[in-house]
Amino acid sequence: MLRFKYRYIFIFTLLLILLINIFIKNGHNCLSFLPYGISESSYVTLASEKSFCIGSKDIIKFQTNDKGARILKNKNFIKNLKIFGDSQAVGLEVNNSNEYFLTKKFSDTNFEIYAAPNNGPYESLNRIKDVNFEYDELIVFNFNLSVDLYRLNNWNPKNFVSLNESNLEIIHKYPFLNEIFIFYSLIFNNNFTLIRNNTDKMQDIFIEEDLKLIRYYLINFFDDFSYLLNKKNIKALVIFSTPYWLYTYSDSNNLEASNEILIKKFQDLEKIFINIGNDKQYKNIQFAKTVYSKNLELKDITRDKRHIKHTSLSDIKALH
């Protein structure tokens, strides 16, 4: 009975905080959290044809096209590069094309980012099926090593995403509903979090992983990916982005890749990537990785503690 009472006190307190937050934010139109939902084709997407902002102190601006892709304009260039992936590809802290991790490699193009939180690799394949391309067009798929290794088998974003794509229109029309959605998800969806520092846990999970099994799942995925590329008459650059859990907090402001067991196993994983990349059956796929440094600062990690900022992922190296 006492636990029941405290539960309702907790819910009431959060609801009060929510209402105060809504009142304070009523004077501006920025959302506190990026809205995304499950499409009918079973991938996660942003709302279509929207211009909005996220945050209160550090404002991040978003613009989407009619397919729900985030658009980052690069000067006056006409050419668009289509990018697929999850929240790492979205660029949660990115405000313009100069801050995006592909700017150094693709300096003469706009970025058309078909990505959203909780998309796994197969959700990106579903997304590619829904997009039209030019013949022999090059696309980029960002394989987020922080989490995509664990989304290759039995992954269902519906366990993490409470909204459908059809709900996004009303949330953008009435932004206060986004706050209510966040409140509801925090209470009733155990998988939903705003900030989570789970680096130690993720390091332990990777160290215990069977790399032979990961290799098996990777080959199955890239077989399907290559088949879809052939069907669409396009080609792809796959970029494996550095996982945030590769780094350990050495103090309150610094991180370093110092766990020797972890680093050794990660290097073994990279060898698997190289072997897959050298397989001649994947002629329509190029493989690359973001080059990681031994040390990072706290400012190089996003506010949610689960992404490396794009400015620290801009060095990209081909895998051979």
N, C-alpha and C positions, 0 to 999 in steps of 0.2 A: 504493500500500500504506500509505503514511504517512497519507494522508487518511482511509482506511478505519479505521485505528487510532484517530485522533483523533475520528472520528465515534462510535465505541463508548465511548471515554472520556467524551465529552460526554453520551451517553445514560446511561451508568452514573452520572455525577455528578447528572444531573437525577433519576434514579430514587432515588438516595440522599436527595436533598433532599425528594423526594415522600414517602418513607417516614418521614423525620423530621417532616415537616409533618403527616402523618396521625397520628403518635404524639402530637404536641403538641395536635392538635385533638380528640383522642379524648375529652377531658373536657367538651366542649360539642357542641351539635347544629347549630350554624350552618354553612352551606355557604360555601365560598370563592368560588363562582361560580354565577350563576343558571342552573339547568338548563332547557333548552327543546328541543323536538323537532319534527320534521315530522309533520303529521297525515296521515291517509288522503286528506283533501281538499286536500292540497298547500299548506297554510299552516303557519306556525310557531306553536307554542302552549306555554304553561306546563302543568305537571301539574294535573290536576283535583282539587278538594276537598282542598287541602293548606294547612297552616299551618306556615310555616318562616321561617328568617332567613338573611340573607346577610352575610358579613363577620366580622371578628374585633374590630376597634377600633370602627369606626362601624357598628353593627348596623342593618340595614334589615330590617323585618318584612314578610312577604308572607302574604296569605290569598287563596285562589282558590276559585271556585265549581265547580259540576259540569261546566262547559264550559271550564275552564281560564282563565277571566277573573280578573284581579286585582281584588280588592274593597277599596275605600277608603271606610270608613263616615264619614259627616258628621253628627255629633251623633246625634239620634234621628229623622232624616228617613227616610221610607219610600220616596220616589221614587228611582229609579235612572236615571242617564244612562249610556248605552252608548257607549264610545269605542273606535275602531279605529285601528291603526297599528303602528309598529315599536317599537324600544327607547326612542325618545324619548317615545312615549306611555306606555310602561310606567312610567317614572319610577324609574330605577335608584337614585337617591339620595333618593327620597321615602319618608317613613316614615308619613305620615298625610295626610288629605284637605286639611288647612290648607297643606301644602307643595306640593300639586298645582297645575299651572299654570292649571287651569280654575276654581279655587275663587272667584276674584273675579267671574267671569262667571256661574257657576252655584253660588251659595252655599247653596241649599236642597235639595241632592240628594246622594245617594251616587254614587260613581263605579264603574262596572262596565267594566273595561278589557280589551278583547279585543285584546291586542297582545303582541308578542314580538320579540326581535332578529332581524334579517334578513328580516322581512316586507317585501315591496315593495307598491306600491299594488294590484296585481292579487291578491296573496295576501290582502289585506284584503277584496277583493270576495268571494273564496272563503269567507272567514270569515263575512261578512255573510249569505251564502247558508245557512249552517248554524245561524243564530240566529233565534229566534222574536221577533216584535215586536208591539206593539199597533198598531192602525190609526192612521195619521198621526203615529206616534212620531218624535221628533227624535233623531237620532244625531249623533255628532261623529267626523269622520275627520281625524286629524292627519297632514298631508302634511309629512314631515320633509325640508326642503330640503337638509339636509346630504348626503343620499344618495338620496332617492326620485326625484330628477330622472334618475338613472342606472339606475333599476329599472323604467322604463316600457317597455323593449324588451329581450327576450332575457335576462331575469333569472331565475335558478334558485337558490333558497335552498339546495338540496341541495349546491351547491358549497361552502357555508359551514357548514352544519349537519350534524354527524356522527350525531346521534341521531334516532330516530323517537319519536313520542309514546308508543308502547308501552314504550320503555326507561325512561321517566321514573319510573314506579312503583318500580322496583327501585333506582334511584338515591336516591330519597327514603327508601326502606326501609333502605338501606345507604349512608349518606352518603360513606364513604371511596371508593366507586366513582366519585364525582364528581371526586375528585382524580386518579384513574387516567385518567378520560376527558380531563381537562384536559391531562395529561401526553401522552397518545396524540395529541390534536389538535394540540398544539404541535409535536410531532415530525413527524407525517405529513400534516397539513392545512396547506398553506402560506397559506391564507386566514384561518386562525384566529389571533387575537391577543387578549391581555388588555388591553394598553395600547399605544396607537399615536398619536404626535404626527405626523400627516401633513398639517398645515395648509397648508404651502407647496405640496405636491403637489396637493391638492384645489383650491387657488386657481388654479393653472396649468391644471388640467383644465377648470374652469368658464370661465376667460377664453378658452380655445380652443374652447369649445362653440358650435355653430351654434344660435342662438335660434329660427330658423325651424323647424329640425327638432324642437327641444324643444316648440315650440308645437304642431306636428303630433301628437306623441306625447301631449301633454296633452289635446288635443281628443279624440283617440281614446279615451283613458282616461275622460274625463268623459262622453262619449257612453255608454260601457258602464256607468259608475257611475249616471248618470241613469236608464238603462233598468232597472237592477236595483232602484233605489229605487221606481220606478213599479210594478214587478212585486211588490215587498214592501209597497207602500202606505205608505211611510215617507218622511221628508225628512231632509236632512243639512246640517250646518254643517261646511264644510271649512276647516281652519285651517292656513295655511302657516307653519311654525315656522322661526325664524331659524337659518341654518346656522352651525355653529361656525367654519367656515373663512372667514367674513366678517371675522374678527378676526385681526390680526397681533400677535405677542408684541413689545411695545415694550421690556419688560425682564422680569426673572424673576417679577414679581408682577402685571403689568398687560398688558392687551390693548386694542387700539383698531382701529376700522374706518378705516384710514388709506390703504389702497391705492386710489387714485383711479380707476384703470382697472377694478379689481374692483367698486367701489361703483357706478360708472356702468353697468356691464353688469348688475349685480344690479337696479338701478332699472329698466332696460329689461325685465328679466324680470318685475318687479312690474307693469309696464304690460300685459304679456301676461295676467297673472292678472286684472287689472281688466277687460280686454276680454272675456275668457272669462266672467267673472262677470256682465257686462252682457248676455250673450247670452240672449235670452228663452227659448230652448229648455231652459235649465237652471232652470226655475221651482221645482223641488224641491230646489235646492241654494243655500245661502247661502255666500258666500266671505268669509274674514277672514284676517288675518295677525297674528303677534306683532310688537309694535313694538320695534325694536332701538335700543339706545342707542349712542352713539359709542364709549364706553369700558366695559370690563369688567375685573374683577379675576380673578386666577387662581382664587380660591375660587368663582367663578361657573361654572367649568368642571368637569365630572365627572372622577373619577379616571382614567378611560380616555382622556381628552383628546378624546373624540369627541361629546360632548353638552354643550349649555348647560343649566345647572341650571334647574329649573322656576321657582324664585323670580325668575329674570331673564327669564321668558317670560310673566308673568302679565298684562301689558298687551296686550289684544287689540282690534284695530280692524277694523271692516267694510271690505271693498273695494268701492268704487263707481266 
